[in-house]
């Protein structure tokens, strides 16, 4: 199953319900109490990204922009352009945190462009102890001390460093830990978060395992439907570029006329 471009918008919408207080401090994002998730797509800008970012509104009114990167970002110009567009759209101050996955150890945090300076906070998930995170979660499950921080630990665990396990063993341990959660709804919710935050680096077999655990929760249903919608729009865009009519696109893709018109405007550069 392909995962839609804004998969993390869907995940964040659900995750905000589980982020009381300072629970993001577990992954190094401190002083960031979340109010709600916001849409991240900006029609005026089409930026190529490795993973989709997340936009959250903080208690103090600022916007927290979480950006996932599997490779070292060399210059920050792309993030700066994106944040300027977001700031203009929302008229809010932006706090950007880049969550690096994989083996990235160091990356620039400041851009000096002469007339302005731009800064981000870098968090290196690959430097965090995944074995310790899983042990903490398991201990809390055994003693009945489950906390919202444990949700965050499990949601991001696959991106952490494992020294006593291979990546495949780490995934198996995460799934095993999920299945220890006594509440089925909470178990499904956690599996959905792991799926959403790690889908682009999981194998097809690992995705299938999570889908079996999920048993098609509402979040996964949203992801699946969004994926179908994204594929239909991609097909529509290719059809319009080859000269197809709106009627043909509607008939062959299942999009509504309004959706097809929106795609056509984007193709023409009018959106």
N, C-alpha and C positions, 0 to 999 in steps of 0.2 A: 504494500500500500504506500503510495506517495504521501508525503505530508505537506500541507499547504504552506504558502509563504508566511502567513500570519498565524501559524500554529501557536506561537508563544502568546499572542493576544488572547487566544482561547484559554490557554493554560493560566495566564496571569489573571484573567477574569475570575477563575475559580480559586487561584492561589491567594488572592487578596483576602478571602474569607478566612484564611488560615494564617494570617500574618499579624497577630496582635503584638503590640509593643515593639521590641527591638530584635525579633527573631532572625532577621537577616544578618545580624552580627555574627551568626554561626559561620557564614561564609565571608566574613570580613567587611560587610557593608553595615557600618555603624551609624547610629543617629538617623535612622530612616524609617520611622513609623508610617505605614502605608494607609491611605484612605481608600483608593480604588485604582483599577487599571484603566488606561486610556488607549485609544486606537493609535497605532504607530504609523500607519500609511499616510504619506503626503503626496497628493496627486501631482504636485508641481515638480517632484523630484523622483527619479527612478534610479536608485542606487543599487549596485551589485553588492550583496552581502553574503558571507559564508553562512551565518545563522541569523534568524530574525531577532530583532531586539524587542525589549519589553519597556513600556512606558507606564510608570506608576505615579499617582499623585500622593504627595507627602502631607503630613498634618500641617506643616508650616506653609503650605501653598506651593512649594517648589515641585518640580517634576523630576522624578528619578528615572533616568534613562539607563537601563541595563543592556549592555551590548555584549554578545557572545562572539569570541574570536578563537579560532583553532590555529591561526597563524599570527605571527607578530605583525601588528599594524605599524608600518614604517614612518608615516608622516603626520597622521591625525587630521589631514585636510578633509578627508571624507566625513569623519565624525563631526568636525567643526561645521561643515556645510549642512549636515543633517540637523545639528542642534540649533543653528541659526534659523532654519526653516521651522523647526518645532517651536522655538521661542517666539517667532513672528506669528505663528498660527495661534498659540495658546496665550501669548503675552505673559509668560511666566519665566522665572529663573529656572535654568536646567542644571541638574547635577548628573554628570555622566560617570558611570562605573563600567569599566571594561572587564568582563569576566573571561580570562584566558583559560582555555582548556588545552589538553595535550601537554607537550613538553616545553612550552614557552616559559622562559625564566625571567625575561626582562623585556620591557617595551617602553617607548616614549610616553611621558605623561603630560608634556607641555609643548605647545606650538607657539613660537614667536613669529608672527606674521608682520611685524613692524607696527602697523596701525592698531593691532589688537593682539592680545595673548589669550590662548585657549588652553584649558587644563582638563584632564580627566583623572580619575582614580583607577589604578590597575589592581585587580585581584587575580592572583594566580591559583586557580583551583587545583592545578596539577601539583602544587607544592603542599597541599593540605593532606593530612593523613586519613586516607579512606578506611584503613583497617581500624583505626581508633574511632572514627565516626560510626562505623557499623557496630563496634563493640559497645559504644555508648547507647546506641539505639536498642540493642539487644538487652543490655542491662536494665534499661528503663522499662522494656516490655516485661521482663521477668519480675521486676519489683513493683509494677503498676505505676510507674512514674512517667508515663508517656507525656510529652510536652509538644507544643507547636514547633519548637526548635528541632525536634526529631523529624518532623515532616520535611524541614529544609535540609537536614542532613541527608535523608534518603533521596530527596529530589535531585540533589547535586552530587551524590556519592560517586556515581559512575565516572565523573570527570576528575575525581581526586586521585592521589598517588597510592598505589597498592604495592607494598614490598613483599608481603607474605602470600600474595595471590597473583595469578595472571589476570589479564583483563576479562577473559571468559569466566574464570573462577570468581572474580569480583562480581560480575553480573549475576552468576548463580547465587552468590551469597546475598546480594541485594534482593533478588526474587524470593529466596528462602526467608529472609527477614520480613519482607512484605507479607508473606503467608502466615507469619507468626502473629500478625496483628489480629486480635480477637474479633474486633468489630468489622463485619464484612463491608459496610459502607466506607469506613475509613481505609480499609485495605484497597478497595477499588479506587478510591480517591488518590491514594499514594501511588498506586501503579500508573494512574493517568498522568500524574506529575512527572514520574520517572520517564514515561513514554514521551511526554511533551518536551522535556528539557534535553533528552538524549536521543531522540528519534533519528537525527541526521547522522549519528555515529554508530547506531546499533545495526547489527546484521539483520537480514530478513528473518532468520531463525529466532533471533532474540526478540524481535518485534512480535513474532507469532506467539512466543511464550508470554509476553506481557498482555497480548490481546486475550489469551486464554484466562489469565488472571483477572483481567478487567471485566470480562463477560459483558462487553459492550455497555459500559457506563454512559451516562449522558454526555460526559466530556468527550469520550472517544467517538460517540455518534456525531458530535459537532465537528470533530476533526475530520472524520470520514466524509461528512456532507460538504465541508469546506473544501476538501481535496477534490471532490467531484466537481464542485462549482469552479474551482481554479482551473481544472483540466478543460472544462467546457469553454471557459473564457480564453484559454490559450488556443484552443481549436478555432474559436470564433475569430480571434485576431489573425491567425494564419489564413482563414477563409477570406476575411476582408482584404488582406494584403494581396490576395489573388483575384480580387474583383467580385466576390460574392455579394449578393444583395442581403439586406436585413432579413427579408422573408426567408431566404434560404438558410441563413444562420440560425434563425429561430427554429425552423423546422428540424434542422439536423443536429443542433446542440442541446435543445431543450431549454435554452435561456429564454427569458421573457423578452418582449420587444424593447422594454426600457433598458434591460441589461445589455442587450445587443447594441442598442444605440450608444450606451456608455462606452462599450468596447470600441465602437466605430469612431467616436470622438477621440479616444485615446490614440488610435491608430493614425488619425489625421492630425494629431498634435493639438487638439482643441481642449483636452481635459486639463 
